[in-house]
Amino acid sequence: MSDTEQIKKRFDRISSKFEVMDHFVKEDWRKELLKGVHGHILEVGVGLGTNFKYYPQEATVKGIDFSPKMLERARENLDSAAANIELFEMDVENLEFEDNSFDYIVSTCVFCSVPNPVKGFKELRRVIKPNGKIVMLEHMRSENEIIGKVLDFFNPVSVNLIGVNINRKTLSNLYQANLEVDEQEFLMTSVMRKLVLSPNK
């Protein structure tokens, strides 16, 4: 079984209890992240669809998740959305969209569970328009070396239980995918951050 299939099964298993994890991402963070997004939008890893109600009415959103159970839960939140949202079962490492398709890409705490994050980021770069923006909330390895080593120690437990890496060096992965960091804001020390990215095309 591939790493992707293993993690998909773990997310299917925890889908009924995912609200607990979702609460770690504050509502204000989501609102601020999605303020100003417009046009043709891709949201990767929609989870329970918690972001849906924050999209502007005029937006057209395609949402993906690799977990069918998560997508079932997300469909329950479509009624809360003013925007036109379509949902697809899809892996961020293998996006079924044309190059240069989207004005914005949205990701909230997704790349901690992508088996090959650099490949996933390269796919985002491929489908975003040259003048488009990728907006993210992501948790990653702390820049405090002591806290970082604690996260390293507990990471195997987190991966085995729920398929989430708590010590990813996400900025390094972004740069390997040839993405540029336009803005970076620490939301909860250096562990949780808001990022605005541009494709280096």
Long-range contacts (C-beta under 8 A, 24 or more apart in sequence): 2-115, 3-115, 3-116, 4-66, 4-91, 4-93, 4-115, 6-163, 7-66, 7-113, 7-115, 7-163, 8-66, 8-67, 10-161, 10-162, 10-163, 11-66, 11-67, 11-69, 11-70, 11-113, 11-162, 11-163, 12-67, 12-68, 12-69, 12-70, 13-69, 14-162, 15-48, 15-67, 15-69, 15-70, 15-72, 15-73, 16-69, 16-73, 18-47, 18-48, 18-70, 18-73, 19-48, 21-162, 22-47, 22-48, 22-50, 24-109, 25-50, 25-108, 25-109, 25-137, 26-187, 29-137, 29-187, 29-194, 30-54, 30-108, 30-137, 32-194, 33-106, 33-108, 33-135, 33-136, 33-137, 33-194, 34-106, 34-135, 37-103, 37-104, 37-106, 37-135, 38-103, 38-104, 39-102, 39-103, 39-104, 40-101, 40-102, 40-103, 40-104, 41-102, 41-103, 41-104, 41-105, 41-106, 42-95, 42-97, 42-101, 42-102, 42-104, 42-105, 42-106, 42-127, 43-105, 43-106, 43-107, 44-92, 44-105, 44-106, 44-107, 44-110, 44-120, 44-124, 45-92, 45-107, 45-108, 45-109, 45-110, 45-113, 46-70, 46-71, 46-74, 46-87, 47-73, 47-74, 47-108, 48-73, 48-74, 48-77, 49-73, 49-74, 49-75, 49-76, 49-77, 49-78, 49-80, 49-81, 50-77, 50-108, 51-106, 51-108, 52-77, 52-78, 52-80, 52-81, 52-83, 52-85, 53-77, 53-80, 53-81, 53-82, 55-81, 55-82, 55-83, 55-85, 56-82, 56-83, 57-82, 57-83, 58-83, 59-83, 59-84, 60-84, 61-85, 61-86, 62-86, 62-87, 62-88, 62-97, 62-102, 63-87, 63-88, 64-88, 64-89, 64-90, 64-92, 64-95, 65-89, 65-90, 66-90, 66-91, 66-92, 92-120, 92-123, 92-124, 93-119, 93-120, 93-123, 94-123, 95-123, 95-124, 95-126, 95-127, 97-127, 98-127, 99-126, 99-127, 100-127, 100-128, 100-129, 100-130, 101-127, 101-128, 101-129, 102-127, 102-128, 102-129, 102-132, 103-129, 103-132, 103-133, 104-128, 104-132, 104-133, 104-134, 104-135, 105-132, 105-133, 105-134, 105-135, 106-135, 106-136, 107-134, 107-135, 107-136, 107-137, 107-138, 108-136, 108-137, 108-138, 109-137, 109-138, 109-139, 110-138, 111-136, 111-138, 111-168, 111-170, 111-173, 112-138, 112-139, 112-140, 112-164, 112-165, 112-166, 112-168, 113-163, 113-164, 113-165, 117-168, 117-170, 117-173, 118-173, 118-176, 118-177, 121-173, 121-174, 121-176, 121-177, 121-179, 122-177, 122-178, 124-177, 124-179, 125-177, 125-178, 125-179, 125-199, 125-200, 125-201, 128-199, 130-199, 130-201, 132-198, 132-199, 133-182, 133-196, 133-197, 133-198, 134-179, 134-195, 134-196, 134-197, 134-198, 134-199, 135-194, 135-195, 135-196, 135-197, 136-194, 136-195, 136-196, 136-197, 137-187, 137-192, 137-193, 137-194, 137-195, 138-170, 138-192, 138-193, 138-195, 139-166, 139-188, 139-191, 139-192, 139-193, 140-167, 140-168, 140-169, 140-170, 140-171, 140-190, 140-191, 140-193, 141-166, 141-167, 141-168, 141-169, 141-170, 141-191, 142-189, 142-190, 142-191, 143-190, 144-189, 144-190, 147-189, 147-191, 151-191
